[in-house]
Amino acid sequence: MDVISENRCFGGVQGVYRHPSHVTNCDMTFGLFLPEEAEQGPVPVLWYLSGLTCTHENAMVKAGAQAWAAEQGIALVFPDTSPRGEDVADDPNYDLGKGAGFYVNATQAPWAAHYQMWDYVAEELPRLITGNFNVDEDRQSITGHSMGGHGALTLAMGLPGRFRSVSAFAPICHPTAGDWGRKQLGAYLGQNEDMWVPHDATLMMRAEGLDIPLLVDTGSNDQFLDYLMPETLAEAVMTRRLPANLRLQKGYDHSYFFVSTFMEDHVAFHAEALYS
């Protein structure tokens, strides 16, 4: 693992690291914020999954999460959104290929050789981080924005017992029924739509539910609301009569101005679960 940078940040350290990934068959880069408490012992972890076109850097720089994480004594992990490199398959459109991994394990050519983002985020990167940094393997929560919100929700429901809480900013809620989903799931996983179900938060909520705290914020002026379909997740939560906090924030759009506005709420939400 190579250290790209380490900077003092709110009493802790914001680092950026690169490592060879056996899962994605290429080098991967991630950001990790460690609060001051990590100098004394293992700290709980909040995973942040970014959205379409992003790298590890977008949320690390724009979300303002480090200040609130430092206040709560929580580490933050910022993975990349896809494999990278000259040999990695790509597409000229922004919503497929590099920057658009959708947190799935691709089974179809040419994507399968590198696009194993579920295993990377669920297995390989956690092992690397817990093996090299002072973080707590058992106290972990997850959040994300847009495509990353989709990933956070599906990972939380697909890995019961792994996370203590889950939240999302403007998540893609029902990708099997929308333009941000059908194209990508078909390309990565093939045309058998049964294979898509574990990567659709609304379908998973309907079928399995969720037994950890859930918080979702979406802006009422989000320019991509028709792609996100927050009403489908709300319907699934209500049908199962599950406790959840699903909020439509008046006047906010899809940008990091929206994310940074409500980041304090989300970090505090996860801190309550991580320290309970």
Disulfide bonds with the S-S distance in Angstrom:
none
